[in-house]
Amino acid sequence: MKRTTVVYLVALIALSMSFAACAKKEQPAASADPSMTRPTIPPMNAQGGARVERVTTAKSVNPDDSPGEAAAAFAKGDTVYVSLWTANAPVGTELRARWIGTDGKQFNEDRIVTDTAGDGYTSFYARNRNGWAVGNYRVEILLNGQPAGSVAFVVS
């Protein structure tokens, strides 16, 4: 899979949307299907006690970046969203999403740095204009450079 097939400008859009979401203090809504949230690495504490929770793949996200239609399986032409809840994030918290392809190699990395403190959802997304290759993929989430969770999805 080529890097050029993934939308890089999404980071700028997601960045502006996630800043507002990180400042929200409300309790998150429960995921539509808890089995869709499969963190494989336990949440880690970082500066200020920041942590990542509920890493979820979805076919859409809501305006607050929470997962819309949670899913673990996607079609070749789908856009894949990853939504995650960040708690106790101070200003300057860095979130990264590393997209791992069917060959086990990283094909993209998105980065967001918060400009407000607090809790909230953040989302990343990727699409392949030529269609995803069939197989298993993974997205690894890093919080201030440290592993904070991951989620797998399949394209069939």
Phi, psi and omega in degrees: 000133182272147176300327184292345180277351181260139182284112181277331183291351180299330180301320179294318179291312180296326179301311181293324180286324184285333179300316179292323182292326182292339182274351184289141182252003183284158177287139180288150175286150179293144178296145181302323180223101184302336180289345179283341180265110185229071177295131180261349176238129182297150177303141181246145174281143177228195181305133179072011180078015180298144178209157178251136179224163172049061175281121189225136170271147184208160175272349177199164172232153178281169180304334179269012180073005174289156182296134175275270179263096180297141181203153175243349180238137184226158175270165183304326184266002184286153166269134181255123178254146172236122180245141179216150178262128176246128181246144175057037183275119175284166175304137179090007177292130181258128175243134177232144173241117177258119182266121183250128184275184182297337180271002180083003181257146178290132178245350178197157173215128177251151183223137174226138174239126184287146175245004174225155180266156173130202183249153174165172178274151172225148176223153174232160174209159177215149174216155178244112183300333179266001182095136179294147170286145178294136177149190182261135180234166178213148173237123178259133180255132176242138177244113183052042176084357182251142178304133183230353180158167174205163179213143180253154173213161182235144174246128181228000000 
